[in-house]
Amino acid sequence: MMVLKGRVLDGNGGAPIETGAVAIQGNRLKYVGPAAGLPAAYAQADVYQVENGTILPGLIEGHVHMSWGGANPIAWINATPQLEMARSLRALQQLREQGYTAIRDMGSGCVFLKECVREGLLDLPRIFAAGRILTQIGGHGDAYQKLTLDASERVYGPAYIVTGVDQVRRAIRINFRNGADFVKIMTSGGVFSQGDRAGETCHFSRDEIRAAVEEAENQGTYVSAHAQSNKGIRAALENGVKCIEHGFYLDDWCIERMLKNDCWLVPTFSIMHTSKLYNDQHPDVLPELREKTLRSYEAHYRSVDRAHKAGVKIGMGCDFVNDPVMGSTYDRATMEFERMHAAGFSPMEIVQAATRTNAGLLGMSGELGTLEPDKLADVILVQGNPLDDIHLMCCADNVKLVVQDGRIVKDIRSQSQKGAFVQ
């Protein structure tokens, strides 16, 4: 048994419990409430606290690509499954140092690590994964457009390049066979794509999107769409997609449909911010990519602001790709706390996005995302009050204790603090 004491933010959005306690037995939460009301059964439990400490649900990263190693598709061609796994292992360890106890991988070989975690061979954050992305020929994800199509389809990469309903169904069934939890498709171009226009194109036919949705629903899950252009967002929403990733060019129709269909939006501000900074610092970036990035960057904040004000469910993810050159490496994943604050979200809304809302994206609302009795014991203890300064969440050193599945997986409290309490 263990007890964490301090300010409690349970993830539900209510007022914090200033002098609170969270009791853990086995891998479950057993008590969440005022410290004065802690049951007598926990009088001899190990106690963990820090000065001005805040207890929160374990963080959930809502949009990552664990193993890509960079935004340059040439690097993908040179990757091997072994290199992908090594990158993923390092990145997952970095994420947990920052307080993440679960991740949602939006397209990489990370799906194959799930069985290793289940067997206890690896001690990592919980993994929920899409497997390989589905893209159309020439779409965002057909990254090797300077190669012939035959060569592009054969290289080891993050996407299935598919055409027609039958190929869509086959690719999705392979992903589910490999342990995927949901489906990721590309219904628009992207900022990094050199062969399309991020704000104007629509990818996949309606029949192809509907086929993807049907396959996902047959497995009791959903489709998430990389959708930046208005046309791509509309096509996704018209045909049953439940989550829009990025959403640069939302309009009133899109927002109304998202509310009606109870859809999510995951903005991924961090990847756009690092892209803009990179372009500002490197004058050799292709002019068309520079222009597309700036135009998308500005539209992005306007669109998310409209969705936010309308009440769309908004999750949180950085969309980093392990690129040390561009600055999108996973030791900086908590940049999204800062960027969401810059976009107008309150500290409480940001905490909820990274916990409760993202748990919904994992299909784990009943087990993760909030501190409530009988839920899984994924909990973090940070120094300071995130409601006063959300930026403290951007520094891993402020995350003093991480508990995942009832086990302490990080403890960096000072020796004086450790000595002050029962261990």
Backbone hydrogen bonds in HBPLUS format (Angstrom, degrees):
<---DONOR---> <-ACCEPTOR-->    atom                        ^
c    i                          cat <-CA-CA->   ^        H-A-AA   ^      H-
h    n   atom  resd res      DA  || num        DHA   H-A  angle D-A-AA Bond
n    s   type  num  typ     dist DA aas  dist angle  dist       angle   num
A0002-MET N   A0024-ILE O   3.04 MM  22  5.31 157.4  2.09 146.6 151.7     1
A0024-ILE N   A0002-MET O   2.84 MM  22  5.31 166.8  1.85 164.4 165.0     2
A0003-VAL N   A0046-ASP O   2.69 MM  43  6.04 151.8  1.77 166.0 172.0     3
A0048-TYR N   A0003-VAL O   2.81 MM  45  6.22 149.5  1.90 157.7 167.0     4
A0004-LEU N   A0022-VAL O   2.86 MM  18  5.16 164.0  1.89 150.5 154.8     5
A0022-VAL N   A0004-LEU O   2.85 MM  18  5.16 151.1  1.94 149.1 156.9     6
A0005-LYS N   A0048-TYR O   2.95 MM  43  6.27 158.3  2.00 154.9 159.7     7
A0006-GLY N   A0020-GLY O   3.07 MM  14  5.24 164.3  2.10 133.1 135.9     8
A0020-GLY N   A0006-GLY O   2.78 MM  14  5.24 146.0  1.90 132.5 141.9     9
A0007-ARG N   A0053-GLY O   2.95 MM  46  6.13 162.1  1.98 153.9 148.5    10
A0055-ILE N   A0007-ARG O   2.60 MM  48  5.92 167.1  1.62 173.3 177.5    11
A0008-VAL N   A0017-ILE O   2.85 MM   9  4.99 158.4  1.90 136.9 144.0    12
A0017-ILE N   A0008-VAL O   3.05 MM   9  4.99 157.0  2.11 139.5 144.2    13
A0009-LEU N   A0055-ILE O   2.93 MM  46  6.10 175.9  1.93 174.3 173.4    14
A0371-LEU N   A0010-ASP O   2.86 MM 361  4.66 154.0  1.92 129.4 137.1    15
A0035-ALA N   A0019-THR O   2.94 MM  16  5.95 173.6  1.95 135.2 135.6    16
A0021-ALA N   A0033-GLY O   2.78 MM  12  5.68 144.7  1.91 168.2 178.4    17
A0033-GLY N   A0021-ALA O   3.13 MM  12  5.68 163.9  2.15 160.2 164.7    18
A0023-ALA N   A0031-TYR O   2.83 MM   8  4.88 158.0  1.88 137.2 144.5    19
A0030-LYS N   A0023-ALA O   2.80 MM   7  5.45 177.6  1.80 150.4 151.1    20
A0025-GLN N   A0028-ARG O   3.02 MM   3  5.63 160.6  2.06 163.2 167.9    21
A0028-ARG N   A0025-GLN O   3.18 MM   3  5.63 166.2  2.20 128.7 132.2    22
A0377-ALA N   A0027-ASN O   2.88 MM 350  5.29 155.3  1.94 131.6 130.4    23
A0029-LEU N   A0375-LYS O   2.88 MM 346  5.59 161.1  1.92 163.2 168.9    24
A0374-ASP N   A0029-LEU O   2.57 MM 345  5.11 173.2  1.58 151.4 149.1    25
A0037-GLY N   A0034-PRO O   2.99 MM   3  5.43 148.6  2.09 109.8 119.0    26
A0038-LEU N   A0035-ALA O   3.16 MM   3  5.34 169.4  2.17 113.5 114.7    27
A0042-TYR N   A0039-PRO O   3.08 MM   3  5.97 170.2  2.09 125.3 128.2    28
A0043-ALA N   A0040-ALA O   3.02 MM   3  5.32 160.3  2.06 122.0 121.1    29
A0045-ALA N   A0042-TYR O   3.15 MM   3  5.03 165.1  2.17 104.9 109.1    30
A0384-GLY N   A0052-ASN O   2.71 MM 332  5.28 157.2  1.76 147.5 155.1    31
A0054-THR N   A0382-VAL O   2.80 MM 328  5.28 157.0  1.85 152.4 159.5    32
A0382-VAL N   A0054-THR O   2.87 MM 328  5.28 166.4  1.89 154.8 155.7    33
A0056-LEU N   A0380-ILE O   2.94 MM 324  5.39 161.9  1.97 150.5 156.3    34
A0380-ILE N   A0056-LEU O   2.90 MM 324  5.39 165.3  1.92 152.9 155.5    35
A0058-GLY N   A0378-ASP O   2.89 MM 320  4.85 152.8  1.96 115.6 111.2    36
A0059-LEU N   A0099-GLY O   2.99 MM  40  5.72 150.6  2.08 156.1 151.4    37
A0101-THR N   A0059-LEU O   2.88 MM  42  5.81 151.8  1.96 151.3 154.4    38
A0060-ILE N   A0354-ALA O   2.87 MM 294  5.50 151.6  1.96 160.3 168.5    39
A0061-GLU N   A0102-ALA O   3.02 MM  41  6.47 156.8  2.07 152.9 151.8    40
A0104-ARG N   A0061-GLU O   2.81 MM  43  6.08 136.3  2.00 159.0 173.1    41
A0062-GLY N   A0316-MET O   2.89 MM 254  5.37 140.5  2.04 146.4 149.2    42
A0319-ASP N   A0063-HIS O   2.74 MM 256  5.06 149.2  1.83 162.2 155.9    43
A0064-VAL N   A0104-ARG O   3.23 MM  40  6.37 146.9  2.35 152.8 154.3    44
A0106-MET N   A0064-VAL O   2.71 MM  42  5.71 166.0  1.73 167.8 171.8    45
A0070-GLY N   A0321-VAL O   2.94 MM 251  5.46 112.4  2.41 160.1 157.3    46
A0075-ALA N   A0072-ASN O   2.97 MM   3  5.69 141.2  2.13 119.6 128.3    47
A0076-TRP N   A0073-PRO O   3.00 MM   3  5.01 126.1  2.30  94.8 109.1    48
A0077-ILE N   A0073-PRO O   3.29 MM   4  6.70 149.2  2.39 148.2 154.8    49
A0079-ALA N   A0076-TRP O   3.10 MM   3  5.12 157.2  2.15 102.7 109.8    50
A0084-GLU N   A0080-THR O   2.93 MM   4  6.21 162.4  1.96 158.0 163.2    51
A0085-MET N   A0081-PRO O   3.00 MM   4  6.22 157.8  2.05 146.1 151.4    52
A0086-ALA N   A0082-GLN O   3.00 MM   4  6.28 158.1  2.05 147.0 153.1    53
A0087-ARG N   A0083-LEU O   2.95 MM   4  6.18 164.0  1.98 154.1 157.9    54
A0088-SER N   A0084-GLU O   2.94 MM   4  6.15 157.8  1.99 147.8 154.5    55
A0089-LEU N   A0085-MET O   2.89 MM   4  6.13 160.0  1.93 153.7 158.2    56
A0090-ARG N   A0086-ALA O   3.18 MM   4  6.40 168.2  2.19 151.2 153.6    57
A0091-ALA N   A0087-ARG O   2.95 MM   4  6.13 167.1  1.97 152.9 157.0    58
A0092-LEU N   A0088-SER O   2.82 MM   4  5.93 161.0  1.86 154.4 159.2    59
A0093-GLN N   A0089-LEU O   3.13 MM   4  6.28 155.1  2.19 145.2 151.4    60
A0094-GLN N   A0090-ARG O   3.00 MM   4  6.31 152.4  2.08 147.2 155.3    61
A0095-LEU N   A0091-ALA O   2.92 MM   4  6.20 153.7  1.99 148.6 155.7    62
A0096-ARG N   A0092-LEU O   3.10 MM   4  6.35 156.3  2.16 144.9 150.3    63
A0097-GLU N   A0093-GLN O   3.15 MM   4  6.39 149.6  2.24 144.0 151.8    64
A0098-GLN N   A0095-LEU O   3.01 MM   3  5.22 136.8  2.20 100.5 112.8    65
A0100-TYR N   A0095-LEU O   3.11 MM   5  5.44 162.9  2.14 140.2 135.7    66
A0099-GLY N   A0096-ARG O   2.96 MM   3  4.97 160.7  2.00 104.9 110.9    67
A0126-ARG N   A0101-THR O   2.86 MM  25  6.06 163.3  1.89 136.5 130.9    68
A0103-ILE N   A0126-ARG O   2.85 MM  23  6.23 149.4  1.94 159.3 166.4    69
A0128-PHE N   A0103-ILE O   2.99 MM  25  6.11 145.1  2.11 153.1 164.1    70
A0105-ASP N   A0128-PHE O   2.76 MM  23  6.18 150.8  1.85 158.4 164.1    71
A0130-ALA N   A0105-ASP O   3.01 MM  25  6.24 141.2  2.16 150.8 161.8    72
A0112-PHE N   A0109-GLY O   3.06 MM   3  5.99 160.1  2.10 127.3 130.7    73
A0113-LEU N   A0110-CYS O   2.93 MM   3  5.48 165.0  1.95 119.4 124.4    74
A0114-LYS N   A0111-VAL O   3.28 MM   3  5.76 160.1  2.33 110.3 115.9    75
A0116-CYS N   A0113-LEU O   3.05 MM   3  5.17 117.9  2.45  99.1 114.8    76
A0117-VAL N   A0113-LEU O   3.06 MM   4  6.41 151.5  2.14 155.4 163.3    77
A0118-ARG N   A0114-LYS O   2.94 MM   4  6.25 161.4  1.98 150.3 155.8    78
A0119-GLU N   A0115-GLU O   2.96 MM   4  6.16 152.5  2.03 146.4 152.9    79
A0121-LEU N   A0116-CYS O   2.89 MM   5  5.18 142.2  2.03 168.1 164.7    80
A0120-GLY N   A0117-VAL O   3.00 MM   3  5.08 153.4  2.07 103.9 112.4    81
A0181-ASP N   A0129-ALA O   2.73 MM  52  5.57 170.3  1.73 169.4 172.5    82
A0133-ILE N   A0158-PRO O   2.95 MM  25  6.24 152.5  2.02 159.1 153.4    83
A0160-TYR N   A0133-ILE O   2.69 MM  27  6.03 163.7  1.71 168.7 169.0    84
A0134-LEU N   A0184-LYS O   3.05 MM  50  6.38 148.1  2.16 145.0 154.9    85
A0186-MET N   A0134-LEU O   3.05 MM  52  6.36 134.4  2.27 165.3 178.8    86
A0135-THR N   A0160-TYR O   2.97 MM  25  6.21 168.3  1.98 168.2 167.6    87
A0162-VAL N   A0135-THR O   2.91 MM  27  6.21 160.8  1.95 165.6 169.2    88
A0139-GLY N   A0136-GLN O   2.90 MM   3  5.01 155.1  1.96 133.8 130.2    89
A0142-ASP N   A0139-GLY O   2.91 MM   3  5.34 162.7  1.94 124.7 130.4    90
A0147-LEU N   A0144-TYR O   2.87 MM   3  5.56 163.1  1.89 124.6 129.4    91
A0152-SER N   A0148-THR O   2.88 MM   4  6.13 159.6  1.92 153.4 159.9    92
A0153-GLU N   A0149-LEU O   2.91 MM   4  6.09 152.7  1.98 154.1 159.7    93
A0154-ARG N   A0151-ALA O   3.13 MM   3  5.20 137.6  2.31  98.7 110.7    94
A0155-VAL N   A0151-ALA O   3.19 MM   4  6.38 137.3  2.38 152.9 162.0    95
A0168-VAL N   A0164-GLY O   3.08 MM   4  6.34 156.3  2.14 151.1 158.5    96
A0169-ARG N   A0165-VAL O   2.93 MM   4  6.19 167.0  1.95 157.3 159.9    97
A0170-ARG N   A0166-ASP O   2.96 MM   4  6.15 161.6  1.99 148.1 153.5    98
A0171-ALA N   A0167-GLN O   2.99 MM   4  6.09 169.2  2.00 150.1 152.7    99
A0172-ILE N   A0168-VAL O   3.10 MM   4  6.28 163.7  2.12 152.8 157.2   100
A0173-ARG N   A0169-ARG O   2.96 MM   4  6.14 158.9  2.01 151.0 157.0   101
A0174-ILE N   A0170-ARG O   2.97 MM   4  6.25 150.4  2.06 149.4 157.5   102
A0175-ASN N   A0171-ALA O   3.02 MM   4  6.34 159.2  2.07 147.3 152.7   103
A0176-PHE N   A0172-ILE O   2.92 MM   4  6.27 161.0  1.96 153.3 157.9   104
A0177-ARG N   A0173-ARG O   2.90 MM   4  6.04 150.7  1.99 140.7 149.5   105
A0178-ASN N   A0174-ILE O   2.97 MM   4  6.27 137.8  2.15 144.2 155.7   106
A0178-ASN N   A0175-ASN O   3.03 MM   3  5.05 126.3  2.33  94.4 108.7   107
A0180-ALA N   A0175-ASN O   3.00 MM   5  5.41 162.2  2.03 137.2 136.8   108
A0179-GLY N   A0176-PHE O   3.01 MM   3  5.02 161.0  2.05 103.7 109.4   109
A0183-VAL N   A0222-TYR O   3.11 MM  39  6.36 162.7  2.14 158.8 161.7   110
A0224-SER N   A0183-VAL O   2.80 MM  41  6.05 164.9  1.82 157.8 161.7   111
A0185-ILE N   A0224-SER O   3.05 MM  39  6.50 156.6  2.10 157.5 164.9   112
A0226-HIS N   A0185-ILE O   2.89 MM  41  6.30 159.2  1.93 163.3 166.5   113
A0187-THR N   A0226-HIS O   2.99 MM  39  6.07 152.0  2.07 151.0 159.7   114
A0203-HIS N   A0187-THR O   2.92 MM  16  4.38 170.6  1.93 107.5 108.9   115
A0193-SER N   A0190-GLY O   3.19 MM   3  5.27 148.0  2.30 100.9 110.3   116
A0200-GLU N   A0197-ARG O   3.19 MM   3  5.59 164.0  2.21 116.3 121.1   117
A0201-THR N   A0197-ARG O   3.30 MM   4  5.95 164.3  2.32 167.0 163.3   118
A0209-ILE N   A0205-SER O   3.03 MM   4  6.35 161.6  2.07 153.1 157.6   119
A0210-ARG N   A0206-ARG O   2.86 MM   4  6.06 166.0  1.88 154.2 158.5   120
A0211-ALA N   A0207-ASP O   2.93 MM   4  6.05 151.0  2.01 141.8 149.8   121
A0212-ALA N   A0208-GLU O   3.07 MM   4  6.36 154.9  2.14 144.7 150.7   122
A0213-VAL N   A0209-ILE O   2.97 MM   4  6.30 159.8  2.01 152.9 158.3   123
A0214-GLU N   A0210-ARG O   2.85 MM   4  6.09 159.1  1.90 151.1 156.8   124
A0215-GLU N   A0211-ALA O   2.96 MM   4  6.20 162.5  1.99 151.0 155.3   125
A0216-ALA N   A0212-ALA O   2.99 MM   4  6.23 159.9  2.03 149.9 155.5   126
A0217-GLU N   A0213-VAL O   2.85 MM   4  6.06 167.5  1.87 154.3 157.9   127
A0218-ASN N   A0214-GLU O   2.86 MM   4  6.05 148.8  1.96 147.6 156.2   128
A0219-GLN N   A0216-ALA O   2.93 MM   3  5.23 139.2  2.10 104.5 116.5   129
A0221-THR N   A0216-ALA O   2.97 MM   5  5.15 168.6  1.99 136.5 135.2   130
A0220-GLY N   A0217-GLU O   2.96 MM   3  4.81 162.5  1.99 104.1 108.5   131
A0242-LYS N   A0223-VAL O   3.03 MM  19  5.91 149.1  2.12 154.9 163.2   132
A0225-ALA N   A0243-CYS O   2.91 MM  18  6.32 162.9  1.93 166.2 167.5   133
A0245-GLU N   A0225-ALA O   2.87 MM  20  5.86 173.4  1.87 154.4 152.1   134
A0227-ALA N   A0245-GLU O   3.25 MM  18  5.93 171.0  2.26 150.5 153.1   135
A0247-GLY N   A0227-ALA O   3.10 MM  20  5.76 138.3  2.28 140.0 148.1   136
A0249-TYR N   A0228-GLN O   3.10 MM  21  6.16 138.2  2.28 156.4 167.4   137
A0233-ILE N   A0229-SER O   2.96 MM   4  6.17 153.8  2.03 148.5 155.6   138
A0234-ARG N   A0230-ASN O   2.91 MM   4  6.07 167.7  1.92 152.7 156.2   139
A0235-ALA N   A0231-LYS O   2.96 MM   4  6.12 166.6  1.98 149.5 153.3   140
A0236-ALA N   A0232-GLY O   3.15 MM   4  6.22 156.4  2.21 138.2 144.5   141
A0237-LEU N   A0233-ILE O   2.95 MM   4  6.21 168.3  1.96 157.9 160.5   142
A0238-GLU N   A0234-ARG O   2.83 MM   4  5.93 159.4  1.87 157.1 162.8   143
A0239-ASN N   A0236-ALA O   3.23 MM   3  5.47 144.2  2.36 101.2 111.2   144
A0241-VAL N   A0236-ALA O   3.06 MM   5  5.22 161.6  2.09 152.2 146.3   145
A0264-TRP N   A0242-LYS O   2.95 MM  22  6.40 157.1  2.00 151.6 156.7   146
A0244-ILE N   A0264-TRP O   3.01 MM  20  6.27 165.2  2.03 143.4 144.2   147
A0266-VAL N   A0244-ILE O   2.97 MM  22  6.39 159.7  2.01 159.2 163.1   148
A0246-HIS N   A0266-VAL O   2.84 MM  20  5.89 177.7  1.84 148.0 148.4   149
A0255-ILE N   A0251-ASP O   3.06 MM   4  6.36 164.2  2.08 157.6 162.1   150
A0256-GLU N   A0252-ASP O   2.88 MM   4  6.06 163.5  1.91 154.3 158.8   151
A0257-ARG N   A0253-TRP O   2.92 MM   4  6.13 159.7  1.96 152.3 158.0   152
A0258-MET N   A0254-CYS O   2.88 MM   4  6.11 153.7  1.95 148.7 156.2   153
A0259-LEU N   A0255-ILE O   3.02 MM   4  6.25 157.8  2.07 149.1 154.4   154
A0260-LYS N   A0256-GLU O   2.94 MM   4  6.13 160.0  1.98 147.6 153.6   155
A0261-ASN N   A0257-ARG O   2.89 MM   4  5.98 157.7  1.94 149.0 154.3   156
A0263-CYS N   A0258-MET O   2.89 MM   5  4.84 170.0  1.90 144.5 147.9   157
A0262-ASP N   A0259-LEU O   3.34 MM   3  5.08 159.0  2.39  96.9 102.9   158
A0265-LEU N   A0313-LYS O   2.87 MM  48  6.25 137.3  2.05 154.8 167.8   159
A0315-GLY N   A0265-LEU O   2.84 MM  50  6.13 150.0  1.93 147.7 157.6   160
A0273-HIS N   A0269-PHE O   2.92 MM   4  6.16 151.6  2.00 152.9 162.2   161
A0274-THR N   A0270-SER O   2.89 MM   4  6.15 166.6  1.91 158.7 160.8   162
A0275-SER N   A0271-ILE O   3.01 MM   4  6.05 147.0  2.12 135.3 144.8   163
A0276-LYS N   A0272-MET O   2.93 MM   4  6.12 158.0  1.98 145.5 150.7   164
A0277-LEU N   A0273-HIS O   2.98 MM   4  6.23 163.9  2.00 150.4 154.9   165
A0278-TYR N   A0274-THR O   2.92 MM   4  6.03 155.6  1.98 142.2 149.0   166
A0279-ASN N   A0275-SER O   2.95 MM   4  6.20 161.5  1.98 149.7 154.4   167
A0280-ASP N   A0276-LYS O   2.91 MM   4  6.15 154.2  1.98 149.9 157.4   168
A0281-GLN N   A0277-LEU O   3.11 MM   4  6.29 139.4  2.28 141.8 151.8   169
A0281-GLN N   A0278-TYR O   3.12 MM   3  5.19 128.5  2.40  96.4 109.8   170
A0282-HIS N   A0278-TYR O   3.00 MM   4  6.10 120.3  2.37 144.3 159.7   171
A0282-HIS N   A0279-ASN O   3.38 MM   3  5.19 147.9  2.49  94.3 103.0   172
A0285-VAL N   A0282-HIS O   3.31 MM   3  6.12 166.7  2.33 126.1 126.1   173
A0289-LEU N   A0286-LEU O   3.02 MM   3  5.36 124.3  2.34 107.8 121.9   174
A0290-ARG N   A0286-LEU O   2.97 MM   4  6.24 158.8  2.02 158.8 165.8   175
A0291-GLU N   A0287-PRO O   2.94 MM   4  6.12 163.9  1.97 152.0 155.7   176
A0292-LYS N   A0288-GLU O   3.01 MM   4  6.06 156.5  2.07 136.9 143.8   177
A0293-THR N   A0289-LEU O   2.93 MM   4  6.02 156.6  1.98 145.4 151.3   178
A0294-LEU N   A0290-ARG O   3.10 MM   4  6.34 167.3  2.11 152.1 154.7   179
A0295-ARG N   A0291-GLU O   2.99 MM   4  6.13 168.2  2.00 152.2 155.9   180
A0296-SER N   A0292-LYS O   2.96 MM   4  5.99 161.0  1.99 144.7 150.5   181
A0297-TYR N   A0293-THR O   2.81 MM   4  5.89 155.4  1.87 149.3 156.8   182
A0298-GLU N   A0294-LEU O   3.19 MM   4  6.40 164.0  2.21 152.2 153.8   183
A0299-ALA N   A0295-ARG O   3.16 MM   4  6.34 164.1  2.19 147.0 151.8   184
A0300-HIS N   A0296-SER O   2.83 MM   4  5.84 151.4  1.91 149.4 157.3   185
A0302-ARG N   A0298-GLU O   3.44 MM   4  6.71 162.0  2.48 146.0 150.9   186
A0303-SER N   A0299-ALA O   2.92 MM   4  6.12 163.8  1.94 157.7 161.9   187
A0304-VAL N   A0300-HIS O   3.00 MM   4  6.22 171.8  2.01 159.2 161.1   188
A0305-ASP N   A0301-TYR O   3.03 MM   4  6.01 153.4  2.11 140.7 148.2   189
A0306-ARG N   A0302-ARG O   3.18 MM   4  6.46 153.2  2.26 144.7 150.8   190
A0307-ALA N   A0303-SER O   3.04 MM   4  6.39 161.1  2.08 152.5 157.5   191
A0308-HIS N   A0304-VAL O   2.79 MM   4  5.90 160.5  1.82 152.6 158.3   192
A0309-LYS N   A0305-ASP O   3.03 MM   4  6.18 167.4  2.05 148.6 151.4   193
A0310-ALA N   A0306-ARG O   3.06 MM   4  6.20 139.3  2.23 140.0 151.0   194
A0311-GLY N   A0307-ALA O   3.10 MM   4  6.31 122.1  2.45 140.4 153.8   195
A0312-VAL N   A0307-ALA O   3.10 MM   5  5.41 165.1  2.13 154.5 152.0   196
A0311-GLY N   A0308-HIS O   3.15 MM   3  5.35 147.7  2.26 102.7 112.0   197
A0322-ASN N   A0328-SER O   2.97 MM   6  5.67 111.2  2.46 163.1 167.9   198
A0323-ASP N   A0328-SER O   3.04 MM   5  5.08 142.5  2.19 119.7 117.8   199
A0327-GLY N   A0323-ASP O   3.00 MM   4  6.01 129.6  2.26 142.0 156.3   200
A0328-SER N   A0323-ASP O   3.02 MM   5  5.08 129.6  2.28 151.1 149.8   201
A0332-ARG N   A0329-THR O   3.00 MM   3  5.92 155.8  2.06 125.8 130.7   202
A0335-MET N   A0332-ARG O   3.05 MM   3  5.86 156.0  2.11 125.6 128.0   203
A0336-GLU N   A0333-ALA O   3.46 MM   3  6.66 174.6  2.46 128.4 126.9   204
A0337-PHE N   A0334-THR O   3.05 MM   3  5.69 152.0  2.13 117.6 123.6   205
A0338-GLU N   A0335-MET O   2.98 MM   3  5.33 116.4  2.39 106.8 121.1   206
A0339-ARG N   A0335-MET O   3.00 MM   4  6.35 160.1  2.04 153.5 159.9   207
A0340-MET N   A0336-GLU O   2.92 MM   4  5.91 159.4  1.96 145.0 149.7   208
A0341-HIS N   A0337-PHE O   3.18 MM   4  6.32 152.8  2.26 140.6 148.0   209
A0342-ALA N   A0338-GLU O   2.98 MM   4  6.28 152.8  2.05 145.7 153.5   210
A0343-ALA N   A0339-ARG O   3.00 MM   4  6.22 130.4  2.25 135.1 148.4   211
A0345-PHE N   A0340-MET O   3.12 MM   5  5.71 165.4  2.14 152.1 148.4   212
A0344-GLY N   A0341-HIS O   3.06 MM   3  5.29 163.6  2.08 108.8 113.1   213
A0350-ILE N   A0346-SER O   2.98 MM   4  6.27 153.3  2.06 155.3 163.4   214
A0351-VAL N   A0347-PRO O   2.97 MM   4  6.24 161.9  2.01 153.1 157.2   215
A0352-GLN N   A0348-MET O   3.00 MM   4  6.25 162.5  2.03 150.7 155.4   216
A0353-ALA N   A0349-GLU O   2.90 MM   4  6.11 150.1  1.99 142.8 151.3   217
A0354-ALA N   A0350-ILE O   3.06 MM   4  6.30 156.4  2.12 151.5 156.5   218
A0355-THR N   A0352-GLN O   3.19 MM   3  5.09 153.7  2.27  98.3 106.2   219
A0357-THR N   A0352-GLN O   2.94 MM   5  6.10 164.4  1.96 150.3 155.4   220
A0359-ALA N   A0355-THR O   2.95 MM   4  6.06 142.6  2.09 147.7 158.1   221
A0360-GLY N   A0356-ARG O   3.33 MM   4  6.71 144.3  2.47 142.4 150.5   222
A0360-GLY N   A0357-THR O   3.02 MM   3  5.27 126.6  2.32 101.3 114.8   223
A0361-LEU N   A0357-THR O   3.30 MM   4  6.79 145.0  2.43 141.2 150.6   224
A0362-LEU N   A0358-ASN O   3.16 MM   4  6.52 136.2  2.37 140.3 151.4   225
A0362-LEU N   A0359-ALA O   3.15 MM   3  5.09 130.1  2.41  93.1 106.3   226
A0364-MET N   A0359-ALA O   2.88 MM   5  5.15 164.2  1.90 160.0 154.5   227
A0363-GLY N   A0360-GLY O   2.97 MM   3  4.95 151.8  2.05 101.1 110.3   228
A0367-GLU N   A0364-MET O   2.95 MM   3  5.36 159.1  1.99 115.8 122.7   229
A0368-LEU N   A0364-MET O   2.84 MM   4  5.69 167.1  1.85 179.3 176.2   230
A0376-LEU N   A0367-GLU O   3.04 MM   9  5.46 141.6  2.19 133.4 144.9   231
A0375-LYS N   A0372-GLU O   3.16 MM   3  5.86 160.3  2.20 142.4 143.5   232
A0378-ASP N   A0376-LEU O   3.00 MM   2  5.92 129.3  2.26 108.2  93.4   233
A0406-GLY N   A0377-ALA O   3.00 MM  29  4.87 158.8  2.04 141.3 134.5   234
A0379-VAL N   A0403-VAL O   2.83 MM  24  5.06 148.4  1.93 136.7 147.3   235
A0403-VAL N   A0379-VAL O   2.75 MM  24  5.06 168.4  1.77 171.6 169.8   236
A0381-LEU N   A0401-LEU O   2.90 MM  20  4.98 154.6  1.96 144.1 146.3   237
A0400-LYS N   A0381-LEU O   2.87 MM  19  5.73 132.1  2.10 149.6 163.8   238
A0401-LEU N   A0381-LEU O   3.23 MM  20  4.98 149.3  2.33 141.1 142.6   239
A0383-GLN N   A0398-ASN O   2.88 MM  15  5.28 152.8  1.95 146.0 155.0   240
A0388-ASP N   A0385-ASN O   2.95 MM   3  5.47 145.8  2.07 115.5 125.1   241
A0389-ASP N   A0385-ASN O   3.12 MM   4  6.44 154.2  2.19 149.8 157.8   242
A0392-LEU N   A0389-ASP O   3.23 MM   3  6.05 168.9  2.25 120.5 123.4   243
A0393-MET N   A0390-ILE O   3.08 MM   3  5.86 160.4  2.12 120.1 125.3   244
A0394-CYS N   A0391-HIS O   2.93 MM   3  5.36 162.0  1.97 113.4 119.3   245
A0395-CYS N   A0392-LEU O   3.37 MM   3  5.84 167.5  2.38 113.6 115.3   246
A0398-ASN N   A0395-CYS O   3.03 MM   3  5.73 156.3  2.08 118.6 125.2   247
A0399-VAL N   A0396-ALA O   3.01 MM   3  5.32 153.9  2.08 108.4 116.7   248
A0412-ILE N   A0400-LYS O   2.82 MM  12  5.01 161.1  1.86 143.5 150.1   249
A0402-VAL N   A0410-LYS O   2.91 MM   8  4.90 157.8  1.96 136.4 136.5   250
A0409-VAL N   A0402-VAL O   2.84 MM   7  5.65 164.0  1.86 157.0 162.5   251
A0404-GLN N   A0407-ARG O   2.84 MM   3  5.30 153.1  1.91 155.7 154.7   252
A0407-ARG N   A0404-GLN O   2.99 MM   3  5.30 165.2  2.01 113.5 118.3   253
A0417-GLN N   A0414-SER O   3.06 MM   3  5.16 116.8  2.47  96.9 112.1   254
A0418-LYS N   A0414-SER O   2.86 MM   4  6.19 161.0  1.90 155.7 161.5   255
A0419-GLY N   A0415-GLN O   2.90 MM   4  6.04 157.4  1.95 147.3 153.0   256
A0420-ALA N   A0417-GLN O   3.12 MM   3  5.24 145.8  2.24 101.1 111.2   257
A0421-PHE N   A0418-LYS O   3.33 MM   3  5.86 168.7  2.34 114.0 117.3   258
